[in-house]
């Protein structure tokens, strides 16, 4: 038992102990309960940083009831110091009772008892509910920022404090109990995405807080909350959180007596933009004598201004900044929301090919063509109206010949797909897009088609078309999730996992892409700090009935075998010849995309073959080899595009390459990888792309092909090679 009085030496040791404790994430709790009790008995306080460590220890350790009871006797702020949002919340001081209740949010969703107490606390709080909302949303904006108190346990430095995470969950649950406000769904959506952000070596920042944000959105009233849920449904890839989003949307659909798809379509907000047969995607917002003009161009919202004198300017006039600061801030936030929603709607529309979704002309016109936001995308796509392919032009749907397509309100509408269409029709639609100056939000008329090959007829039940590639695992994993595939990271552990899987319930099918870890036994060189492999090797593509037992293989590689439960029978893969053409083509297109984006052959710095030179042969064969379907599409487009470039007299498309004639050398840019060979002896030229955006090349018939942007950017650069100043490039071309 500690005495109430201590020597100077004991006091110094005590201070050192607490300072060390406060710099750690958690500690073994033995003895600390008695230590806390002794400090209280001596009338001394526990440093806040040490309290934070002990609170975290209670949450991450076992059998800590005595320590938890001791901490309950402390008179400390509800949240732990060390995180910017919690520091600000503590410094405010007005909301301490609410924060104290928020940290009790340890369940998956608010219980009736928790919510009753929360409502009582809100009723007792004399402050304006709007001020509480503003405070909470301001704190949410600080979540995920670097800690203000550095920890010696660097492993935990980028993770959320679990005690504070409970407080964030509770604060999210408080928001639906406050009056509805357009800022609330927006902030909750940002919180969800922030807490699902991947932390290297750890995984998502904090899925529990993300789940609480979704729960709050599901409980909130109004179309804005529903729209945010629908947007997150197309953006979130973390399985646990996505499951909660899906359940929330399904519940809302049942309550409204609609299908899930109808709810998502009706939930898309207009953001104050106009929508009519004449025009969509424009909005004018008054700011005193000035006005803000919002226009959707492509898949981005562009904000410009008109002064009181009628002059067009890019920045808000001084009077707007001075007299309308809050409204200006809200408008800028709305523009960001428009961009996020446009991105989500592009992905949703692109998934409709396999969804087998059709509409009656009347509802389709209202939800798509004339919708103020979705209309900017839908009017750039080809649709079938009562079986007639048509494109929006001049306020009307017009067929390939340019004649108006008249339709009854109940006529069936669907997305046009090139599978099953004549080559002449496909080529004609491409020419029509160019003639109308239409840039599609994703590849449709130029979409790659993957018919069954002779080799696949021979193998019958599996395709080796995309086997034998080496992919960056984490890039593949992220891209697979975006395209609707389920996949699990391969870890260096003794476990088995299924292949990458895309379920197609509308077709009763399950597609599988067989992958295995690139395991050489060098666990430190080939894995991340958390044990996940850096690279994968690819194998077969197969199809099964959707309810067939799953296949599994060891994480480090090996043959896949079907795992059957009691009473289940082995199910053979389905013959590829029996898979619908559209399904086969779209699945193969996904897999081609995985390879085209995630292959190590696309890395311009791997000319030496990567680690230990193990991938030199693969890098060369992929980086300069035969073109796949997507690269062939790119080649066909470049043949039409190059003559329009400012450097057209220096560029030609030949075979697998775009040839560029500079002053110093002639260059060959591979149309699949974007890698470069340089005259006179096909010397490799390494140029690492620095920008995501495409150069200003004028008209392009579709968006979203980053490799095309890289190729065009390199062509424009190399055509004027004497003007290049980057030393990493000049040392190669002048060396």
C-alpha positions in Angstrom: 0.0 0.0 0.0 1.4 3.4 -0.9 1.8 6.1 1.8 0.2 9.4 1.4 3.6 11.1 1.7 6.4 10.4 -0.7 10.1 11.3 -0.9 11.4 13.5 -3.7 12.9 10.4 -5.3 9.6 8.6 -5.2 7.8 11.6 -6.7 10.3 11.7 -9.5 9.9 8.0 -10.2 6.1 8.4 -10.1 6.2 11.2 -12.6 8.5 9.3 -14.9 6.2 6.2 -14.7 3.2 8.3 -15.7 5.0 10.1 -18.5 6.1 6.8 -20.0 2.6 5.4 -19.5 1.1 8.3 -21.3 3.2 7.9 -24.4 2.0 4.3 -25.0 -1.1 3.0 -26.7 -2.0 0.5 -24.0 -0.2 -1.4 -21.2 -0.6 -4.5 -19.2 -2.9 -3.5 -16.4 -1.5 -5.5 -13.5 -0.9 -3.1 -10.6 -2.3 -0.1 -12.2 -5.7 -0.3 -10.5 -4.0 -0.2 -7.1 -1.8 2.6 -8.3 -4.8 4.7 -9.4 -6.5 4.1 -6.1 -3.3 5.2 -4.2 -3.0 8.4 -6.2 -6.6 9.3 -5.5 -6.1 8.5 -1.8 -3.1 10.8 -1.8 -5.1 13.6 -3.3 -3.1 13.6 -6.5 -4.4 13.6 -10.1 -3.6 11.2 -12.9 -2.1 12.9 -16.0 -4.6 13.0 -18.9 -2.3 11.2 -21.2 -1.9 8.4 -18.7 -5.7 8.2 -18.3 -6.0 7.8 -22.0 -3.6 4.9 -22.0 -5.4 3.2 -19.2 -8.8 3.7 -20.8 -7.5 2.1 -24.0 -6.1 -0.8 -22.0 -9.5 -1.5 -20.6 -10.9 -1.7 -24.1 -8.2 -3.9 -25.6 -7.4 -6.2 -22.6 -9.2 -9.0 -20.7 -10.2 -9.2 -17.0 -9.9 -5.5 -16.3 -13.0 -4.9 -14.2 -11.0 -3.6 -11.3 -9.1 -1.1 -13.5 -12.3 0.0 -15.1 -13.9 0.6 -11.7 -10.8 2.6 -10.6 -11.0 4.8 -13.7 -14.6 5.4 -13.0 -13.7 7.3 -9.9 -11.6 9.8 -11.9 -12.9 13.3 -12.7 -11.5 13.5 -16.2 -12.8 14.8 -19.6 -15.0 12.2 -21.4 -12.6 11.9 -24.4 -9.0 11.1 -24.5 -6.4 13.7 -25.4 -4.1 13.2 -28.4 -6.5 13.4 -31.3 -7.3 16.8 -32.9 -11.1 16.3 -32.8 -11.1 15.1 -29.2 -8.8 17.9 -28.1 -11.2 20.5 -29.6 -14.2 18.8 -28.1 -12.6 18.8 -24.6 -11.5 22.5 -25.0 -15.0 23.5 -25.9 -16.4 22.2 -22.6 -20.1 22.9 -23.4 -20.9 19.4 -24.5 -19.2 17.3 -21.7 -22.5 15.6 -20.6 -23.3 14.6 -24.1 -19.7 13.4 -24.7 -19.9 11.3 -21.5 -22.9 9.6 -22.9 -21.5 9.3 -26.4 -18.5 7.2 -25.1 -21.0 4.6 -23.8 -21.9 3.7 -27.5 -20.3 0.3 -27.5 -23.1 -1.7 -29.2 -23.5 -2.1 -33.0 -26.5 0.2 -33.0 -28.2 2.5 -30.4 -30.4 0.6 -27.9 -33.8 2.0 -26.8 -32.2 2.8 -23.4 -29.3 4.6 -24.9 -31.5 6.7 -27.2 -33.9 7.6 -24.3 -30.9 8.9 -22.3 -29.6 10.8 -25.4 -33.0 12.5 -25.9 -33.2 13.5 -22.3 -29.7 15.0 -22.4 -30.6 17.0 -25.5 -33.7 18.3 -23.8 -31.7 19.4 -20.8 -29.1 21.1 -22.9 -30.0 24.8 -23.0 -27.8 25.5 -26.0 -29.1 25.8 -29.6 -29.3 22.4 -31.3 -27.9 23.9 -34.4 -24.8 24.9 -32.5 -24.4 21.3 -31.3 -24.7 20.1 -34.8 -22.1 22.6 -36.1 -19.7 21.5 -33.3 -20.1 17.8 -34.0 -19.7 18.3 -37.8 -16.6 20.4 -37.2 -15.2 17.6 -35.0 -16.0 15.0 -37.7 -13.9 17.1 -40.1 -10.9 16.5 -37.9 -11.2 12.8 -37.7 -8.2 10.9 -39.1 -5.8 13.8 -38.9 -2.3 13.1 -37.3 -2.2 12.7 -33.5 -1.3 15.7 -31.4 0.4 13.4 -28.9 3.0 11.1 -30.4 3.0 7.5 -29.2 6.0 5.3 -28.8 3.9 2.4 -30.1 4.3 3.5 -33.7 2.2 0.5 -34.9 -0.9 2.3 -33.4 0.0 5.9 -34.4 -2.3 5.9 -37.4 -5.2 4.1 -35.7 -8.1 5.8 -33.9 -8.1 5.7 -30.2 -10.8 3.0 -29.4 -12.2 5.0 -26.5 -12.6 8.1 -28.7 -14.0 5.9 -31.4 -16.9 5.0 -29.1 -17.4 8.7 -28.6 -17.6 9.2 -32.4 -20.1 6.4 -32.7 -22.3 8.1 -30.1 -22.0 11.5 -31.6 -23.1 10.0 -35.0 -26.1 8.5 -33.3 -27.0 11.9 -31.7 -27.3 13.6 -35.1 -30.6 11.9 -36.3 -32.1 13.2 -33.0 -31.4 16.8 -34.0 -33.5 18.8 -36.6 -32.7 17.7 -40.1 -30.1 19.8 -41.9 -28.4 19.3 -45.4 -24.9 19.4 -43.8 -25.6 16.4 -41.7 -25.9 13.6 -44.3 -22.9 15.1 -46.1 -20.8 15.0 -43.0 -21.8 11.5 -42.1 -20.9 10.3 -45.6 -17.5 11.9 -45.2 -17.1 10.3 -41.8 -17.9 6.9 -43.3 -15.4 7.2 -46.1 -12.7 8.6 -43.8 -13.0 5.7 -41.4 -12.9 3.2 -44.2 -9.7 4.7 -45.6 -7.0 2.1 -45.8 -4.1 2.4 -43.3 -1.0 0.6 -44.6 -0.4 -2.6 -42.6 -3.6 -2.2 -40.7 -6.7 -2.1 -42.9 -9.6 0.4 -42.7 -9.1 3.2 -40.2 -12.1 2.2 -38.0 -15.0 0.3 -39.6 -17.1 0.5 -36.3 -17.2 4.3 -36.6 -18.0 4.0 -40.3 -20.8 1.6 -39.5 -22.2 4.0 -36.9 -22.2 6.7 -39.6 -24.3 4.5 -41.9 -26.7 3.6 -39.0 -27.2 7.3 -38.4 -27.9 7.9 -42.1 -30.4 5.1 -42.0 -32.2 6.6 -39.1 -32.2 10.2 -40.4 -35.2 11.7 -42.2 -35.3 13.3 -45.6 -34.2 12.7 -49.1 -30.6 13.9 -48.5 -29.9 11.1 -46.1 -31.3 8.5 -48.5 -29.3 10.1 -51.4 -26.1 9.8 -49.3 -26.8 6.1 -48.6 -27.3 5.5 -52.3 -24.1 7.3 -53.1 -22.1 5.3 -50.5 -23.6 2.0 -51.9 -21.7 2.6 -55.1 -18.5 3.8 -53.4 -18.0 1.6 -50.4 -16.1 -1.6 -50.9 -15.5 -2.8 -47.3 -17.8 -5.8 -47.0 -19.1 -5.3 -43.4 -20.1 -1.6 -44.0 -21.5 -2.3 -47.4 -23.8 -5.0 -45.9 -25.2 -2.4 -43.5 -25.7 0.1 -46.3 -27.5 -2.6 -48.4 -29.8 -3.5 -45.5 -30.6 0.1 -44.9 -31.6 0.7 -48.6 -33.6 -2.5 -48.7 -35.5 -1.5 -45.5 -36.2 2.0 -47.0 -37.4 0.3 -50.2 -39.8 -1.9 -48.2 -41.2 1.1 -46.3 -41.8 2.9 -49.6 -43.2 -0.1 -51.4 -40.6 0.1 -54.1 -37.8 -1.9 -55.4 -34.2 -1.2 -54.2 -33.3 0.0 -57.7 -36.2 2.5 -57.8 -35.2 3.9 -54.4 -31.7 4.5 -55.6 -32.9 6.2 -58.8 -35.4 8.4 -57.0 -32.8 9.3 -54.3 -30.4 11.1 -56.6 -30.6 14.8 -55.6 -30.9 17.7 -58.1 -28.7 20.1 -56.1 -30.7 23.0 -57.4 -29.8 22.3 -61.0 -32.3 22.6 -63.9 -33.7 19.6 -65.7 -36.0 19.7 -68.7 -36.3 18.4 -72.3 -34.3 21.4 -73.4 -31.4 21.4 -71.0 -30.0 19.7 -67.9 -27.0 20.3 -65.6 -27.2 24.1 -65.2 -27.9 26.1 -62.1 -28.0 29.8 -61.2 -27.7 30.9 -57.6 -28.2 34.5 -56.5 -25.8 36.2 -54.1 -27.1 39.7 -53.8 -26.5 41.5 -57.1 -24.1 38.8 -58.2 -24.8 35.2 -59.3 -23.0 31.9 -59.2 -23.3 29.7 -62.3 -22.9 25.9 -61.9 -22.5 23.8 -65.0 -21.8 20.1 -65.4 -19.1 19.6 -68.0 -18.4 15.9 -68.6 -18.3 14.3 -65.1 -17.3 17.5 -63.2 -19.2 20.5 -61.9 -17.7 23.9 -62.9 -18.4 27.0 -60.9 -18.2 30.5 -62.4 -19.5 33.9 -61.4 -21.4 36.8 -62.9 -20.8 40.2 -61.2 -23.5 42.9 -60.6 -22.2 44.5 -63.8 -22.9 41.3 -65.8 -19.2 40.4 -66.2 -18.2 36.8 -66.1 -15.4 35.9 -63.6 -13.9 32.7 -62.3 -13.7 33.8 -58.6 -16.5 35.0 -56.3 -16.7 38.8 -56.2 -15.5 40.6 -53.1 -19.1 41.5 -52.1 -20.0 37.8 -52.1 -17.1 36.8 -50.0 -17.9 39.7 -47.5 -21.6 39.5 -47.3 -22.5 35.9 -48.0 -19.7 33.8 -46.5 -22.0 31.1 -45.1 -23.9 30.7 -48.4 -20.7 30.7 -50.4 -19.3 27.9 -48.2 -22.5 25.9 -48.7 -22.3 26.4 -52.5 -18.7 25.2 -52.6 -19.7 22.1 -50.5 -22.6 21.5 -52.9 -20.2 21.5 -55.9 -18.0 18.9 -54.2 -21.2 16.8 -53.6 -22.1 17.1 -57.2 -18.8 15.7 -58.3 -19.0 12.8 -55.8 -22.6 12.0 -56.9 -21.6 12.1 -60.6 -18.8 9.6 -60.0 -21.2 7.3 -58.2 -23.8 7.6 -60.9 -21.3 6.8 -63.6 -20.4 3.5 -61.8 -24.1 2.7 -61.2 -24.9 3.2 -64.9 -21.9 1.1 -66.0 -23.2 -1.8 -63.9 -26.6 -1.8 -65.5 -25.4 -3.9 -68.5 -25.4 -7.0 -66.3 -28.3 -6.0 -64.1 -30.8 -6.7 -66.9 -32.6 -3.5 -65.8 -35.3 -2.0 -68.1 -37.7 0.9 -67.6 -40.9 2.2 -69.0 -40.2 5.3 -71.2 -42.1 7.7 -68.9 -40.3 6.9 -65.6 -37.0 6.6 -67.5 -37.4 10.0 -69.0 -38.1 11.5 -65.6 -35.3 9.7 -63.7 -32.7 9.7 -66.3 -32.9 11.8 -69.5 -34.6 14.9 -67.8 -33.0 14.5 -64.4 -30.9 17.7 -63.6 -27.8 15.6 -62.7 -28.2 12.1 -64.1 -29.4 13.6 -67.4 -25.9 14.9 -68.0 -24.8 11.3 -68.2 -27.8 9.6 -69.6 -28.0 12.0 -72.6 -24.5 10.9 -73.7 -25.4 7.2 -73.8 -27.1 5.0 -76.4 -30.4 3.5 -75.3 -32.9 1.1 -76.9 -36.4 2.5 -77.0 -39.0 -0.1 -77.9 -36.1 -2.0 -79.5 -34.7 0.9 -81.5 -31.2 2.2 -80.6 -31.3 5.9 -80.0 -29.2 8.8 -78.8 -30.4 12.0 -77.2 -30.0 14.9 -79.6 -31.7 18.3 -79.6 -34.3 17.5 -77.0 -35.3 14.2 -78.7 -34.2 10.6 -78.9 -33.0 10.0 -82.4 -32.1 6.8 -84.2 -28.9 6.1 -86.1 -30.2 8.0 -89.1 -31.0 11.1 -87.0 -34.8 10.6 -87.1 -36.8 11.2 -83.9 -37.9 8.1 -82.0 -41.4 8.5 -80.8 -42.4 6.2 -77.9 -45.4 5.5 -75.8 -45.0 6.1 -72.0 -45.0 2.3 -71.4 -42.4 1.6 -74.1 -39.5 -0.4 -72.8 -36.1 1.3 -72.5 -32.7 -0.3 -71.9 -29.0 0.4 -72.3 -27.6 -0.5 -75.7 -24.6 -2.9 -75.7 -22.4 -3.8 -78.7 -22.7 -7.6 -78.0 -24.8 -9.1 -80.7 -24.6 -6.0 -82.9 -23.3 -5.9 -86.4 -19.8 -4.3 -86.9 -21.4 -1.9 -89.3 -23.8 -0.7 -86.6 -21.1 -0.3 -84.0 -18.9 1.6 -86.4 -21.9 3.8 -87.4 -22.6 4.7 -83.7 -19.0 5.6 -83.2 -19.1 7.9 -86.2 -22.4 9.4 -84.9 -20.9 10.2 -81.5 -18.0 12.0 -83.2 -20.3 13.9 -85.5 -22.4 15.0 -82.5 -19.3 15.8 -80.4 -20.5 13.4 -77.7 -18.1 12.2 -75.1 -19.6 9.2 -73.3 -19.1 8.9 -69.5 -17.7 5.4 -70.0 -17.0 3.1 -72.9 -20.2 2.1 -74.6 -20.0 2.4 -78.4 -16.3 1.7 -78.0 -16.8 -1.0 -75.4 -14.6 -4.1 -75.9 -16.4 -7.3 -76.8 -14.9 -10.7 -75.8 -16.4 -13.6 -77.9 -15.5 -17.1 -77.1 -12.1 -18.1 -78.5 -11.1 -21.4 -80.2 -8.8 -22.1 -77.2 -11.8 -21.7 -74.8 -13.8 -24.1 -76.9 -11.0 -26.6 -76.5 -10.7 -26.1 -72.7 -14.5 -26.1 -72.6 -15.1 -25.2 -68.9 -12.4 -22.7 -68.2 -10.5 -19.8 -69.8 -6.8 -19.3 -69.7 -7.1 -16.0 -71.6 -5.9 -14.0 -68.6 -3.7 -16.6 -66.9 0.0 -16.2 -66.2 0.0 -12.6 -65.2 1.6 -11.0 -62.2 -0.5 -8.3 -60.5 0.0 -5.9 -57.7 -2.3 -7.5 -55.1 -3.6 -4.4 -53.3 -4.4 -2.5 -56.6 -6.1 -5.6 -57.9 -8.1 -5.9 -54.6 -9.3 -2.3 -54.7 -10.3 -2.5 -58.4 -12.1 -5.8 -58.0 -14.2 -4.3 -55.2 -15.1 -1.3 -57.4 -16.3 -3.6 -60.2 -18.5 -5.6 -57.8 -16.2 -8.6 -57.2 -15.6 -10.2 -53.8 -12.0 -10.9 -52.9 -9.8 -11.4 -49.9 -6.2 -10.4 -49.5 -3.8 -13.2 -49.6 -1.8 -13.3 -46.3 1.3 -15.3 -45.4 -0.6 -17.5 -43.1 -1.8 -21.1 -43.0 -5.3 -20.6 -44.3 -7.4 -21.1 -47.4 -9.5 -18.6 -49.3 -11.9 -18.6 -52.3 -10.9 -17.0 -55.6 -12.1 -13.6 -56.6 -15.8 -14.0 -57.2 -18.5 -11.9 -58.9 -22.0 -13.1 -58.2 -24.6 -12.5 -60.9 -28.0 -13.2 -59.3 -30.0 -11.9 -62.3 -28.4 -14.7 -64.3 -28.1 -17.4 -61.6 -24.3 -17.5 -62.2 -21.1 -17.0 -60.3 -17.9 -16.0 -62.1 -14.5 -16.9 -60.5 -11.0 -15.6 -61.3 -8.5 -18.0 -59.8 -5.5 -16.3 -58.2 -2.7 -17.3 -55.9 0.0 -15.4 -54.0 3.4 -14.8 -55.6 5.2 -16.7 -52.8 9.0 -17.2 -53.1 9.6 -18.0 -49.4 11.1 -14.5 -48.8 8.3 -13.4 -46.5 10.0 -10.1 -45.7 10.6 -9.1 -49.3 7.3 -10.2 -50.8 4.8 -9.1 -48.1 3.8 -5.9 -46.3 4.4 -5.4 -42.7 1.0 -6.9 -41.9 1.8 -10.1 -43.8 -0.2 -9.5 -47.0 1.5 -10.5 -50.2 2.6 -7.7 -52.5 1.8 -9.6 -55.8 -0.5 -12.3 -57.2 -0.3 -14.7 -60.0 -3.3 -15.3 -62.1 -4.9 -18.5 -63.5 -8.3 -19.5 -64.9 -11.7 -17.9 -65.3 -14.6 -20.2 -64.5 -18.4 -20.0 -64.2 -20.6 -22.0 -61.7 -24.2 -21.9 -60.7 -24.6 -19.2 -58.1 -25.5 -21.7 -55.3 -22.7 -24.1 -56.0 -20.3 -24.9 -53.1 -17.3 -22.5 -53.0 -13.8 -23.3 -54.2 -10.9 -22.7 -51.9 -7.1 -22.8 -52.2 -4.3 -22.2 -49.7 -3.2 -18.6 -49.3 0.3 -19.4 -50.5 -0.9 -21.2 -53.6 -2.1 -24.6 -54.6 -4.9 -26.2 -56.5 -8.5 -25.1 -55.8 -10.9 -27.6 -54.4 -14.6 -27.4 -53.8 -15.6 -27.2 -50.1 -18.8 -29.1 -49.6 -20.9 -29.2 -46.5 -22.8 -32.2 -45.4 -25.3 -33.3 -48.0 -23.8 -31.1 -50.7 -22.6 -32.6 -54.0 -19.7 -31.6 -56.2 -20.7 -29.2 -58.9 -18.7 -29.1 -62.2 -17.9 -25.7 -63.8 -20.3 -24.7 -66.5 -19.4 -25.0 -70.2 -18.3 -21.6 -71.5 -20.2 -22.1 -74.7 -23.4 -22.0 -72.6 -22.7 -18.7 -70.8 -24.7 -15.9 -72.3 -22.6 -13.7 -74.6 -23.2 -10.6 -72.6 -22.2 -12.2 -69.3 -19.0 -13.7 -70.8 -18.0 -10.5 -72.4 -18.6 -8.3 -69.4 -16.8 -10.7 -67.0 -13.8 -11.0 -69.3 -13.8 -7.2 -69.7 -13.5 -6.9 -65.9 -10.6 -9.4 -65.8 -8.9 -7.6 -68.7 -9.2 -4.4 -66.7 -7.7 -6.0 -63.6 -4.7 -7.2 -65.7 -4.4 -3.9 -67.7 -4.3 -1.8 -64.6 -2.7 -3.9 -61.9 0.0 -5.8 -63.9 3.6 -5.2 -62.9 4.2 -5.0 -66.6 2.7 -1.5 -66.5 5.3 -0.2 -64.1 7.9 1.8 -66.1 10.5 1.5 -63.3 10.6 -2.3 -63.6 12.8 -2.6 -66.7 15.3 -4.5 -64.5 12.6 -7.1 -63.7 11.7 -6.0 -60.2 12.9 -7.7 -57.1 15.9 -9.9 -57.9 15.1 -9.5 -61.6 12.5 -12.3 -61.2 9.9 -10.6 -63.5 12.2 -9.4 -66.3 10.8 -11.8 -68.9 7.2 -11.2 -67.9 7.7 -7.4 -67.8 9.2 -7.5 -71.3 6.6 -9.8 -72.8 3.7 -7.8 -71.3 5.1 -4.3 -71.6 5.8 -4.7 -75.4 3.8 -7.8 -76.4 0.6 -8.4 -78.3 -2.3 -6.2 -77.7 -5.3 -7.2 -75.7 -8.9 -6.2 -76.5 -8.8 -2.9 -74.6 -5.5 -2.0 -76.3 -7.0 -2.9 -79.7 -9.8 -0.5 -78.9 -7.3 2.2 -78.0 -5.4 1.6 -81.2 -8.5 2.0 -83.3 -9.3 5.2 -81.6 -5.8 6.6 -82.0 -5.9 5.9 -85.7 -8.8 8.4 -85.9 -7.5 10.7 -83.2 -3.9 11.2 -84.2 -4.6 13.2 -87.4 -6.3 15.8 -85.2 -3.4 16.3 -82.8 -1.2 19.4 -82.9 1.7 17.0 -83.5 -0.1 14.9 -86.1 2.8 15.3 -88.6 5.1 13.6 -86.1 2.9 10.7 -85.0 1.7 7.5 -86.7 0.0 4.3 -85.4 1.8 1.2 -86.5 1.0 -2.3 -85.1 1.4 -2.3 -81.4 2.9 1.2 -81.1 2.3 4.9 -81.5 5.4 6.1 -83.3 6.5 9.6 -82.4 9.2 11.5 -84.3 11.2 13.9 -82.1 14.2 16.0 -82.9 16.6 13.8 -81.0 15.1 10.3 -81.5 12.1 8.4 -82.8 10.0 6.8 -80.0 7.6 3.9 -79.9 4.9 4.0 -77.2 3.3 0.6 -76.6 -0.5 0.9 -76.8 -1.1 -1.6 -74.0 1.3 -0.6 -71.3 2.4 2.9 -72.3 6.0 1.8 -72.1 8.5 3.4 -74.5 11.3 2.2 -76.8 13.8 4.8 -78.3 15.8 4.8 -81.5 18.3 3.8 -82.8 18.3 0.4 -81.1 15.0 0.2 -79.2 16.6 1.4 -76.0 14.0 1.5 -73.1 13.0 5.0 -72.0 11.6 5.3 -68.5 9.0 8.1 -68.0 6.9 7.9 -64.9 3.5 9.5 -65.3 3.0 12.4 -62.9 -0.6 13.5 -63.8 -3.9 11.7 -63.7 -5.6 14.0 -66.2 -5.4 13.7 -69.9 -3.6 16.4 -71.9 -5.6 18.8 -73.9 -6.1 16.8 -77.1 -9.5 18.1 -78.1 -12.4 15.7 -78.5 -12.4 12.2 -77.1 -15.4 9.9 -77.5 -15.3 8.5 -73.9 -13.9 9.2 -70.5 -12.0 7.0 -68.0 -9.1 5.5 -70.0 -6.1 6.6 -68.0 -3.6 4.6 -70.2 -4.9 6.5 -73.2 -4.2 9.7 -71.3 -0.7 8.6 -70.4 0.1 7.6 -74.1 -1.2 11.0 -75.4 0.7 12.9 -72.7 4.0 11.1 -73.6 3.4 11.6 -77.3 3.0 15.4 -76.9 6.1 15.5 -74.6 8.4 13.5 -76.9 7.3 15.2 -80.1 9.1 18.3 -78.7 11.9 16.4 -77.0 14.4 19.2 -77.3 12.3 21.3 -74.9 12.2 18.6 -72.1 13.9 19.8 -68.9 13.2 17.0 -66.5 16.7 15.6 -65.7 15.4 12.1 -65.2 14.3 12.1 -68.9 17.1 14.2 -70.4 19.8 12.0 -68.9 18.3 9.1 -70.9 17.5 10.9 -74.3 20.8 12.9 -74.3 23.1 10.5 -72.5 
